């Protein structure tokens, strides 16, 4: 399945104007009354806010294993030179390592863990696959910010994801304090689509993964969203999971503290929502950023 068939552009962006449009897709696809893997209140909060935080989903022993694998990959010279590792723009420290669900047996198993995959299947009401995976490192002292953005705006425009039927899960491997650059989210921002001005530069992914300057909201758009929903910092302990909708506005500050912030990041996409041709005048981004050729539904737990 190449995903190159034509599809209508329901969420146009980067066509010269910043503007809002209403979301055309549900946030929770599960039929009303179906039994969720988490509480009904958590699902309701997710539908309303666009995210939820599941505390202590993984044990200290499991977290230790993930941390050891994180360090192993960060210190592996072959991984750093693979072309699938992003470094900080100034310090050269590792910022992100992509495709860990394929290149690490431990993280492959984690991506399919029922505690994660069953929740994704429930919310999206479909079989799911990993659209993207990565390790995010925000080192102490010099970890750079991630500017405000909706993931879906990029995944739709640059990857060809047709609809808002995807979500992200960030498994925290270090404590998220309010001062070491935690994930910040704008509650309720997922209910409208913030189309961005500007065009998509050639090979945009090479620069945007270090510092995103295209596909970001205008100051006025961001102010409107924050005036309406406020900002929540996802403070939580290692082993927690931040689950957030593909269209929620989010970002994070730089980290000038000694406390690093690291996480494993999985994007679950509905199998029926697999990517088509990008909705911009550019070729598809590489496979390690967007699963296009190598799509396989995660196994359903017995």
C-alpha positions as CSV (number, residue, x, y, z in Angstrom):
1,X,0.0,0.0,0.0
2,X,1.8,3.1,-1.2
3,X,-0.9,5.6,-0.1
4,X,-0.4,7.6,-3.4
5,X,-4.1,7.5,-4.4
6,X,-5.8,10.9,-4.7
7,X,-7.8,12.3,-1.7
8,X,-9.8,15.4,-1.2
9,X,-8.0,18.1,0.8
10,X,-10.4,18.8,3.7
11,X,-7.9,20.8,5.7
12,X,-6.0,23.1,3.3
13,X,-3.1,25.0,4.8
14,X,0.0,27.0,3.7
15,X,-1.9,28.7,1.0
16,X,-1.0,32.3,1.9
17,X,-3.4,33.0,4.8
18,X,-3.7,32.2,8.5
19,X,-7.2,31.2,9.3
20,X,-9.4,28.9,11.5
21,X,-11.8,26.3,10.2
22,X,-14.0,23.9,12.2
23,X,-12.9,20.4,12.8
24,X,-14.8,17.9,10.6
25,X,-13.9,14.7,12.4
26,X,-14.7,13.3,15.9
27,X,-12.1,13.3,18.7
28,X,-13.3,10.0,20.1
29,X,-14.5,7.5,17.4
30,X,-15.5,4.8,19.8
31,X,-19.3,4.1,19.8
32,X,-21.2,5.7,22.6
33,X,-21.6,3.3,25.5
34,X,-18.6,1.1,24.6
35,X,-16.3,0.1,27.5
36,X,-13.1,2.0,27.5
37,X,-9.7,0.8,28.8
38,X,-9.6,3.9,31.0
39,X,-12.4,5.6,33.0
40,X,-15.3,7.2,31.4
41,X,-14.3,10.5,32.9
42,X,-10.8,10.3,31.4
43,X,-12.4,9.7,27.9
44,X,-14.7,12.6,28.4
45,X,-11.8,14.8,29.4
46,X,-9.9,13.7,26.4
47,X,-12.8,14.5,24.1
48,X,-13.2,18.0,25.7
49,X,-9.6,19.0,26.3
50,X,-7.8,17.1,23.5
51,X,-5.5,15.3,25.9
52,X,-5.2,13.3,29.1
53,X,-2.3,12.2,31.4
54,X,-2.2,8.7,32.7
55,X,-0.1,8.6,35.8
56,X,2.2,5.7,36.7
57,X,1.1,3.5,33.8
58,X,4.5,1.8,33.8
59,X,6.4,0.5,36.8
60,X,9.8,1.7,38.0
61,X,11.4,-1.5,36.7
62,X,10.0,-1.0,33.2
63,X,11.0,2.7,33.2
64,X,14.6,1.7,34.2
65,X,14.7,-0.7,31.1
66,X,13.4,2.1,28.9
67,X,16.0,4.5,30.3
68,X,18.8,2.1,29.7
69,X,17.7,1.6,26.1
70,X,17.4,5.3,25.6
71,X,21.0,5.8,26.8
72,X,22.2,2.9,24.7
73,X,20.8,4.4,21.5
74,X,22.0,7.9,22.3
75,X,25.6,6.6,22.7
76,X,25.5,4.4,19.7
77,X,27.7,6.0,17.0
78,X,25.9,4.0,14.2
79,X,22.6,5.4,15.3
80,X,23.8,8.9,15.4
81,X,25.2,8.6,11.9
82,X,22.2,6.7,10.5
83,X,20.5,9.9,9.1
84,X,17.5,9.2,11.3
85,X,18.9,11.1,14.3
86,X,18.3,14.8,14.8
87,X,20.8,16.9,16.7
88,X,20.4,20.2,18.5
89,X,21.1,23.1,16.1
90,X,23.9,24.6,18.2
91,X,25.3,22.1,20.6
92,X,25.1,19.0,18.4
93,X,23.6,17.0,21.2
94,X,21.0,14.3,20.2
95,X,17.5,15.8,20.0
96,X,15.5,13.0,18.5
97,X,16.0,9.4,17.3
98,X,13.4,8.3,14.8
99,X,11.9,4.9,13.9
100,X,12.6,3.3,17.3
101,X,9.6,1.0,17.0
102,X,11.5,-0.8,14.1
103,X,15.1,-0.4,15.2
104,X,14.8,-1.4,18.9
105,X,13.2,-4.7,20.0
106,X,12.3,-3.2,23.4
107,X,10.5,-0.2,21.9
108,X,8.8,-2.3,19.2
109,X,7.3,-4.3,22.0
110,X,6.4,-1.1,23.9
111,X,4.5,0.3,20.9
112,X,2.3,-2.8,20.8
113,X,1.8,-2.9,24.6
114,X,-1.9,-3.3,25.2
115,X,-1.8,-0.5,27.8
116,X,-1.1,1.8,24.8
117,X,-2.3,0.1,21.7
118,X,-5.7,-0.9,23.1
119,X,-6.4,2.7,24.2
120,X,-5.5,3.9,20.7
121,X,-7.7,1.3,19.1
122,X,-10.6,2.3,21.4
123,X,-10.3,6.1,20.8
124,X,-9.8,5.7,17.0
125,X,-12.2,2.7,16.7
126,X,-10.0,1.0,14.2
127,X,-6.9,-1.1,13.9
128,X,-3.9,1.1,14.3
129,X,-0.3,1.3,13.1
130,X,2.7,3.4,14.0
131,X,2.8,6.5,11.8
132,X,5.9,7.8,13.5
133,X,8.0,6.9,16.5
134,X,11.0,8.6,18.1
135,X,13.0,9.2,21.3
136,X,13.0,12.8,22.4
137,X,15.9,14.1,24.4
138,X,15.7,17.6,25.9
139,X,19.1,17.8,27.6
140,X,19.7,19.9,30.6
141,X,21.3,23.4,30.3
142,X,20.9,23.8,26.5
143,X,17.8,21.9,25.4
144,X,16.0,23.9,22.8
145,X,12.3,24.7,22.6
146,X,9.7,23.1,20.3
147,X,7.5,25.9,19.0
148,X,3.7,25.8,19.1
149,X,2.2,23.6,16.4
150,X,-0.6,21.2,15.6
151,X,1.0,17.9,14.5
152,X,-1.9,17.2,12.2
153,X,-1.2,20.4,10.2
154,X,2.2,18.9,9.3
155,X,1.1,15.3,8.9
156,X,-1.7,16.4,6.6
157,X,0.2,18.9,4.6
158,X,3.6,17.2,4.3
159,X,2.7,13.5,4.8
160,X,-0.8,13.3,3.3
161,X,-2.7,12.1,6.4
162,X,-6.3,12.6,5.2
163,X,-8.3,13.0,8.4
164,X,-8.0,13.7,12.1
165,X,-8.0,10.1,13.1
166,X,-4.6,9.8,14.9
167,X,-3.2,10.4,18.3
168,X,0.2,10.6,20.1
169,X,1.4,9.0,23.2
170,X,4.4,10.3,25.1
171,X,5.8,7.9,27.7
172,X,7.8,10.0,30.1
173,X,11.3,8.6,31.1
174,X,12.3,11.5,33.3
175,X,10.3,13.7,35.6
176,X,8.4,16.5,33.9
177,X,8.8,19.5,36.2
178,X,7.2,22.8,35.5
179,X,10.6,24.3,34.8
180,X,12.5,21.8,32.6
181,X,10.6,22.4,29.4
182,X,7.5,20.1,29.9
183,X,5.0,19.6,27.1
184,X,2.5,22.5,27.1
185,X,-1.0,22.1,25.6
186,X,-3.9,24.4,24.9
187,X,-7.1,22.7,26.1
188,X,-9.9,22.6,23.5
189,X,-7.6,23.8,20.7
190,X,-8.1,20.5,18.8
191,X,-11.7,21.5,18.0
192,X,-10.6,24.0,15.3
193,X,-8.0,23.7,12.5
194,X,-5.4,26.5,12.4
195,X,-4.4,26.8,8.8
196,X,-1.0,28.5,8.4
197,X,0.3,30.9,5.8
198,X,3.4,30.4,3.8
199,X,4.5,27.6,1.5
200,X,6.4,24.4,2.3
201,X,10.1,24.7,1.5
202,X,11.9,22.0,-0.3
203,X,13.2,19.3,2.1
204,X,11.5,21.3,4.9
205,X,11.8,18.3,7.3
206,X,15.6,18.8,7.5
207,X,15.2,22.2,9.2
208,X,11.8,21.8,10.9
209,X,12.9,18.9,13.1
210,X,15.6,21.1,14.5
211,X,13.5,24.3,14.6
212,X,10.0,24.6,13.1
213,X,9.3,27.9,11.3
214,X,6.7,26.9,8.8
215,X,3.4,25.2,9.7
216,X,3.1,27.2,12.9
217,X,0.2,29.4,14.0
218,X,0.3,33.2,13.8
219,X,0.6,35.2,17.0
220,X,-3.1,36.2,16.7
221,X,-4.2,32.6,16.2
222,X,-2.3,31.5,19.2
223,X,-3.5,34.3,21.4
224,X,-7.1,33.5,20.5
225,X,-6.7,29.8,21.3
226,X,-4.9,30.6,24.6
227,X,-7.5,33.2,25.6
228,X,-10.1,30.6,25.1
229,X,-8.5,27.5,26.6
230,X,-5.4,28.6,28.6
231,X,-2.2,26.6,28.8
232,X,-1.6,23.4,30.7
233,X,1.8,22.0,31.5
234,X,1.9,18.2,31.5
235,X,3.8,17.8,34.8
236,X,4.2,14.1,35.7
237,X,6.6,11.4,36.9
238,X,8.5,8.8,34.9
239,X,6.3,6.0,33.7
240,X,3.3,8.3,33.0
241,X,1.8,8.7,29.5
242,X,0.5,11.9,27.9
243,X,-2.1,11.0,25.4
244,X,-3.0,13.8,23.0
245,X,-5.1,14.3,19.9
246,X,-3.4,14.9,16.6
247,X,-4.7,18.4,16.2
248,X,-4.2,19.9,19.7
249,X,-1.9,22.9,19.8
250,X,1.2,22.2,21.8
251,X,4.8,23.1,22.3
252,X,7.5,23.3,25.0
253,X,10.0,25.8,26.3
254,X,13.7,25.4,26.2
255,X,15.5,23.7,29.2
256,X,18.2,25.7,30.9
257,X,18.0,23.7,34.1
258,X,20.2,20.7,35.0
259,X,17.2,18.4,34.8
260,X,16.9,16.7,31.4
261,X,13.5,15.7,29.9
262,X,13.2,12.6,27.8
263,X,10.3,10.5,26.5
264,X,9.4,7.8,24.0
265,X,6.9,9.1,21.5
266,X,4.5,7.0,19.4
267,X,2.0,8.2,16.8
268,X,-0.9,5.8,16.4
269,X,-2.9,6.3,13.2
270,X,-6.1,4.5,12.2
271,X,-5.4,1.9,9.4
272,X,-8.3,3.4,7.4
273,X,-6.5,6.8,7.7
274,X,-3.2,5.8,6.2
275,X,-1.4,8.5,4.3
276,X,-2.0,9.5,0.7
277,X,0.1,11.9,-1.4
278,X,1.2,15.0,0.5
279,X,-1.2,18.0,0.4
280,X,1.6,20.3,-0.7
281,X,3.7,20.6,-3.8
282,X,6.6,18.6,-2.3
283,X,7.6,14.9,-2.4
284,X,6.8,12.7,0.6
285,X,9.0,13.0,3.7
286,X,11.3,10.0,4.3
287,X,9.9,6.7,5.6
288,X,11.6,7.1,9.0
289,X,9.5,10.2,9.6
290,X,6.2,8.9,8.1
291,X,5.3,5.2,7.6
292,X,4.1,5.0,4.0
293,X,5.4,1.8,2.5
294,X,6.0,-0.2,5.7
295,X,2.5,-0.2,7.3
296,X,1.5,-3.0,9.5
297,X,-1.4,-3.1,12.0
298,X,-0.4,-3.7,15.5
299,X,-1.5,-7.1,16.8
300,X,-4.6,-7.2,19.0
301,X,-4.1,-8.6,22.4
302,X,-5.7,-12.0,23.1
